[in-house]
Amino acid sequence: MRVLDLFSGIGGMALGLSRAGMDISALCEIDPYCRLVLEKHWPDIPIYNDVADITGERLTQDGLTTIDLLAGGFPCQPYSNAGEREGTADDRDLWPEMYRIIKAVRPRWVIAENVTGFLNLGIDKVISDLADTGYAWWAFVLPAVSLNAWHVRERVWIVSYADSQRLERQWPDSDPQGWQKQIMGTAGLRSGNEVWDIEPDIQRVVDGLSARMDRLKAIGNAVVPQIPQLLGQSIMDGYEFTSQMAVSTAARP
């Protein structure tokens, strides 16, 4: 299952999806420091500088003719409680760029992530765009603490699905309650399920650490890998099942 990861940061989304068994086919990140991290861990795949430069034609030229899943935690500044909260009026709102690429690539799956302020300032536009393009969508808040992290870190996650038939529909069927129960039922919810080890301390005031400010900014913006891993595993389970069904159906006389 081939993944195009936008707004990659230091690779939290890509790491989680790769742990779920997916193939990271390309990344995109504009920050120079984060790009160095990505180049270290994914040295053999394309890393684009800017989402504005990604087109269907360019992906085809680079051999990326099939993208099964498009993922992206687009910038949170327009929605964050720490900012001016201008939402879609903020010129840093890059959902339109992500949506443009979705329409050009037509992936089977889409995963989008943002801060909880997005619930009041942008989610209606995103789910409307996805539905208009023929995607079923499921939106929910999944915090890091639900996977036994020591910090809450609530984030909005939108998981969308489409196939060749649903892409022709104006408003596809969806089951948000069913999907959310599946995801939240799998998560630990601090019930004792050890999904990860105790987090290491991050020295925020250490003197002499090279690129300390860049590192802290990158960590602060990063996606917790365990969450996309959980989502990716759920997708892979269903993806493998439907793929097997398609093969068995095609083999029938």
Secondary structure, DSSP 8 states (H G I E B T S, - for coil): -EEEEES-TTSHHHHHHHHTT-EEEEEE---HHHHHHHHHH-TTS-EES-GGG--HHHHHHTT----SEEEE----TTT-TTS---GGGSTT--HHHHHHHHHHH--SEEEEEEETTHHHHTHHHHHHHHHHTT-EEEEEE--GGGGT-SS---EEEEEEE--TTGGG-SS----HHHHHHHHHHHS-TTSS---S-------SS-SS-TTHHHHHHHHHH---THHHHHHHHHHHHHHHHHHHHHHHHHH--
